[in-house]
């Protein structure tokens, strides 16, 4: 997803080394797995190179 910010655009999804975009797959609240950890655990997938990416969000 591209969103404008003060006249510029910013990507919200991560990109691979060769600039293929990752697709958002799923998110789960972090408290299901550990108290005091990440707020969200996010899963992205890049279909060209078949890469999966797990990332954590602390808001």
C-alpha positions as CSV (number, residue, x, y, z in Angstrom):
1,X,0.0,0.0,0.0
2,X,1.3,3.4,-0.9
3,X,0.2,6.4,1.1
4,X,1.0,10.1,0.6
5,X,2.9,11.9,3.4
6,X,3.7,15.6,3.0
7,X,4.0,15.3,-0.7
8,X,6.0,12.1,-0.6
9,X,4.8,8.5,-0.8
10,X,5.8,5.9,1.8
11,X,5.5,2.1,1.6
12,X,3.7,0.4,4.4
13,X,4.6,-3.2,3.3
14,X,8.2,-4.3,3.2
15,X,10.0,-4.9,-0.1
16,X,12.4,-7.7,-1.0
17,X,16.0,-7.1,-2.1
18,X,15.0,-7.1,-5.8
19,X,12.0,-4.8,-5.1
20,X,9.2,-7.4,-5.3
21,X,6.5,-6.4,-2.8
22,X,5.5,-8.5,0.1
23,X,1.8,-9.3,0.5
24,X,0.1,-9.1,3.9
25,X,-1.1,-12.5,5.0
26,X,-2.1,-12.4,8.6
27,X,-1.8,-10.7,12.0
28,X,-2.4,-11.9,15.5
29,X,-2.3,-10.1,18.8
30,X,1.0,-10.7,20.6
31,X,-0.5,-11.2,24.0
32,X,-1.8,-14.6,22.9
33,X,1.8,-15.9,23.0
34,X,3.5,-13.8,25.7
35,X,2.6,-11.2,28.2
36,X,4.4,-7.9,27.8
37,X,5.7,-8.7,24.3
38,X,4.8,-7.3,20.9
39,X,1.4,-5.8,20.3
40,X,1.0,-7.6,17.0
41,X,2.8,-10.4,15.1
42,X,2.5,-9.8,11.3
43,X,3.1,-12.3,8.5
44,X,4.0,-11.2,4.9
45,X,4.7,-13.3,1.8
46,X,6.6,-12.5,-1.4
47,X,5.4,-14.9,-4.1
48,X,8.1,-14.4,-6.7
49,X,11.0,-15.5,-4.5
50,X,8.8,-17.4,-2.2
51,X,9.9,-15.6,1.0
52,X,8.0,-15.4,4.2
53,X,8.6,-12.6,6.7
54,X,7.5,-12.4,10.3
55,X,7.7,-9.0,12.0
56,X,6.6,-7.6,15.3
57,X,4.8,-4.3,16.1
58,X,5.2,-2.5,19.4
59,X,2.8,0.5,19.2
